[in-house]
Amino acid sequence: MKKLMLAVSAAALAAGAAHAESHASEAKIGIMLGFTGPIESITPMMADSAELALTEVNDSGQFLSGVTLVPVRADSTCVDPAAATAAAERMITSDGIVALMGADCSGVTGAVLSNVAVPNGIPMISPSATSPALSDAEDNGMFFRTAPSDARQGAVLAEILAEKGITEVAVTYTNNDYGKGFADAFAENFDGTITLSSPHDDGKADYSAEIGALASAGGEALVVLGYTDQGGKGMIQASYDTGAFDTYVMGDGMYGDTLFSELSDALEGSYGTIPWAEGEGADAFAKITEGAGFDASSSYTRESYDAAALIALAMMKGGEVSSEAVAANIMDVANAPGEPILPGELGKALEILAEGGDIDYVGASGVEFIGGGEAAGSYRHYNVVDGATETVEFK
């Protein structure tokens, strides 16, 4: 379990204070996502969702005596830790961000956390970094995530296969922290036979060799733990072209409308999992995003809205625009006791906090933090039918 320390070091406190003052007229919030790279088709909706929460807070007129929240976007690339680290450093030194909504992919998130966030006392809430390794990161109380760990998703995928009577599979995973951690979690929970578990690299033009090895090993299905716009997509295309497999079991990184439509024939009858939510919070989120004029039915939009909302609510709870207020109060505003808060009710939440009351932020994804800032979360089990997805159940 993550070693959560609510009291950060004196150096980190001083650094955080240098980038935010209690009486600032505005507070800059970093929005770091992979606007280029292997999940670039889904990140625009994630950013729009996060910024919708900040706009809602601003429009309420209730935030810290008129302080304005200003989003600052940066490209994590999803796969280049050096580029993500440099971008995060610029956001702190040049833009003066108070907190970071992001990053997205697990490898770059870990790099930004250790190289930038912890040394500078900048809290970060990732909406989509799911590697189990992040649970044990030395974070000085600076890291939270609104998406659940792949330690649980691996168990959910294994459970679905057991329910379908699938006892033999091959596994391919993207060759990074996310893919390896997910593949290990799945292997630990799958009671059947894994004929071959093999990594693939992103950005290749030809995946026939990788598919050839997996096809030779055999299996009733191919488990694909990759990215929707890169290697994972390439592996499915290569398999379809050669007839290696006809059923694909996909992890969260593969969820994307573009993939499902472009490879509709290959994916017909396949299935997968994605962190998702249902109920009042999800319904409220769908309503406000429709009113805002954009489609937020993509993956990790709910978690992105929630991450940005929690940053604002934590500052309000702390009574100041500072990194310290964010880090110290996120757990308090996210969990019971308190008045339940849904999407579209951020103004109401700010009023309650201003009066010294307590809130329990439910949000769009049913936020509930366990342990050191870990999201409990739920998963949508879906089937691919005619180039789109149909919900089977929630787990």
N, C-alpha and C positions, 0 to 999 in steps of 0.2 A: 504494500500500500504506500502510496505517495507520502513522503515525509513533509506534511503540511506544517509550516511554521507561521502562525498568524503575526508574530512579531518579526519583521524583516530586519536585516542588518542596518546599522547606522549609516553605512555608506549608501545603501540602496535607498534609504529614506531621504537622504540629502539629495541624491540624484533625482528622485521622483519630484521632490519639492522644487527643483530647479526648472522643471518643465510644466508646473501648474501652480497657480496661486489661488488662494481662497477667494479673492475678490476679482478674479478675471472676468472680462466681459464675454468671453467665449472659451469653450473647451474643445480642443481638437481630438477627435477619436479616429484612430487608424483603422482602415478597412483593408486588410491584407489577404488577397485571394489570388489564385492562379489564373489571371486574366489571359495568359498565354500558357500553352503546355497541354498536358494530357486530360485535363478536365475543363478546358476553356469554354465548352459549350454550356456548362451549368453555372459557372461563377457569376455571370451578369445578373441572374435572378437572385443569387445569394446576396450580392452587394445591394441590389435594389431593396431587398427585404430588410437588411440591416439598416439602411438609410431611411427606410420607412419608419422604423422605430424612433430614430433620432428626430425625424421631422414631426412625428406625433408628439414627442416631448416638447419640442420648440413651439409648436402650434398651441399647446395647452396654456402657455404663459405662466406655468406653475413652477418652473425649474430654477431654483436658487436665485431668486430675485432678478430674473430676466437674463441669466446667462444663456448664451446660444451654443448649441452643440454643432460642431462643424466636422463633417466626415472628410477624411483624407485617404484617398485610395493609393494602394501600392501593389505591384505585381510580385507575388511569391514565386511564380513560375511552376509551383507545385513540386518540382524535382531538383532544383538547383539550390542547395543550402547556402552557397556563397552569395548568390544573387539575392536570395531572400534576406540574408543577414545584412547585406549592404543596403537594401531597401529599407529595412527596419531601422538601421542606424540613421539614415537620412530623415526618416519620419520623426525621430527623436531630436536630432541635432538641428535640422532645418525647419521642421514643421512644429515641433514642440507638442507632440501628442501626449495625452494624459493616460490613455489606455489603448489596447489593441484588440479589435475584433478580428481574430485570426490567430495563426495562419490556418490554412486549409489542410494540406496533405501532411502526413505525420513526420516525414523526414525534415522538411523545411520548418515545421513547427518546433521540433526539438532543437534545431539549430538556432532559431530565433530566440527561443526560451533561454538556452544556456549562454549564448553569445551576446545577447542584447537585453532581453527583458530582465533577467535576474540581476546582471551588473548595474542596470540603470533604474531598477525599482519600478518597472513598468508592468502592470498586470495585463494578462492577455486571456481572452476567452475564445477558444476555437470552436467553431460550429461543426467541424467535420474531421478533425485529426483523431483517428480511432485506434492507433497502435497501442497494444497492451503495455509496451515499454514506457509510455508516457505516464503510466500510473506510478512508476517508481522514480520519476525524474526529480532531481534536486531543484526545487522550484522556489524556495523561500516564500511560499504562500502566494506566488504570482500567477499560477496557471490553473485554469478551469476549462471545462469543456461541456457543451450542451448536447453533444452526441455521445452515446455510450461506447465503451471500449469493445474492440473486436474480440476480446476474451469471451464476451457473451455472444457476439455474433457468430463466432466459430461454433459455439454450442448450439445456437439456433439452427444454423445450416445443417449441422449433423443430425439434429432432431427431425428436420423436415425430410431428409433423405431416409432416415429410419422409418418414418411414417409412410413413405412411398415404397418401401421395400427395396431400396437401392443399397446393395452391399459391396459394390466394387466400382471405384472411380479413379480417374487420373486427375491430377491437380496441376494447374499452372498459375503462377503468381508473379506480379511485378517485382522486379529485383531491387527492392528497397525496404525500409523499416516497416512500412505499412503492409506490403505484400508478405514479407517473411513472418511478421507477427501474426497476421491473419491465418496464414497457412499452418503455422504451428498450433494455433488455437483450434483450428478445425481438426487437425490430426489428433490432438489430445482428446477430442470428443467423439470422433467418428469410430463406431464399433466395427465397421466393415474393413475392407482391404483397399489401401491406396496403392495402385499399381506403380505409379511414378509421381513424385512431386518435384516439379522442375520450374526454375525461374525463367522469366523472359525479360528482355530489356525493351524499354520504350524507344520509339523513334526509328525502328528498323523498317525497311521496305519489304522484306521477305521473312516470313515466319514458318516457312515450309519445313526447315530442319527441326525446329522445336516441336512442331506438330507431328512430324514423322516419328520422333522418339516417343511421344505420348501415345500415338496410335499403335505403335509396336507393343507398348506395355498393355494396352487395352483398358477396358472399363465400360460400364453401362452409361456413363456420362462423363463430361469434362467439367470440372469445377474451375471457374475462371475468376481469379482474385486480382484483377488488374484495373485499368482505367478505360473509361468509356470512349475517349478520343484518341487513344494511343495503342499500346501493346495488347491490351485485352481485346480490343476491337480487331486488331490484326490477327491475333490467334484464332478468333472465331471465324474470320474470313478465310484464313488458310485452311482451317478444318473443314469448312463448308465446301471450299473449292476442291478438296481432295476426298471428301466423303469420310473423313476420319471419325468424326462423332456426329450424332444428330440431336443430342440433348446437352444443353449447357446450364450449369448451376452457377449463378452469378452473385458476387458480393456487392456491397454498396457502391464501390467505385465504378461499377459497370452500369449503374442506373443513369440513363439519359435518353430523352425522347429521340434525339438524332440517331443514336445507335439502334434503337428499336425500329425506327422507320426505315433506315438505310439497309439494315440486315434483317428485315422482317421475315423473309423466307427461311433464312438460316436459324432464326431464333424461335420460330413457331413451335409452341409446346414447351419451351424452356421456362425457367423460373429462377427466382432469386430473393434476396432480402435487402431491405433498406431501412435505416432508422426512420420512423414515421410516427404519427400520432393520430388518434381519432377522438371525437368527443367535442365538448363545448369550445375548448381552446382552438382546436383545429378548424372548427366551423367558423369561429370568430375571425381567425386569421384569413380564411378564404374570403370572407365578406369584405374585410378592409383592403385586401390586395386587389380585389375586383374593383372596389371603389377608387383605388389609386391608379387603376388603368394598366396593371400588368399581371401576367400569369405567374402565380407563385406555386404551381403544382409540381415543380421540379424538386429534385433532392436537395436537402439541407437548407431550404429557404426558411422553414419554421425555426430551425436551430440558429440561423443567422439573425433573424428578427429577435429571438430571445437573448442571444448573446449581447447584442447592442442595447436592448432594453435593460438588461441586468447591469450593464456598466453605468447607465444613467441613474437607475434607481439606487445603486450602491452609493454613488456620489451624493444623491439627495439624502439618503439615510445618514451619511457621514457629515452632512451639512457644509460641504466645501468641494470646490473643484480641485481635486488632487488625486494622484495615483494611490496614495495611502488610503484615502476614503474608499476607493474602489476595492482594493484588495481586502480591506478589513470588514467590508459590509456585504459582499456578494452572498455569502452563505446565509446571512440573516434575512435578506430580502427574497431569497430564492425558496426558502423552506418555511414550513409552519413553525410557530403559530402566526396567525395574521389573517387579514382579509384576502381571499383569493382574488387574483388579478389576471384577467384574460387580455388577449390582443385587443387594441382599441380602448383599453381602460387605463392607459399610462397616466393620463391627467388625473384620474381618480386616485391612482396610487401615489402620485406626488402630493396631492392634498392630504392624504392620510399620513404620509411621512412628515409633512410640514407641521402637522398637529401633534406629532410625537407618537403616532400609532404604528402598528405593525402590519406588514403585508406578507402574503404568501404568493409569490409570483408563479402562477401556473403556466402562463404563456401559451404559445402555439404548439409546443412539443411536450407539454406536461412536465415541466421542469421539476426535478427533485434531485438535489445533490446528495450523494452518499460519500462517506469517507472524505478524502481530500479533494473536494471539488469535482468528483466524478458524477456524471449523469447516469441515473438509473435507466431511463429510456425504454422504448418499445420498438419492435420491428414489424414491418409490413412484409408478409409473404405474398408475392405476386406471381402471376403467370403472364407470359407474353402471348398475346392473341391478336392476329391481324395487324402487327406492327405497333401495338399499344399494350398497356399493362392492365390486368384485372386483379383486384385484391382477392386473395384467398382467405386470409385471416391475419390477425395481429397477435404477436407473441411477445 
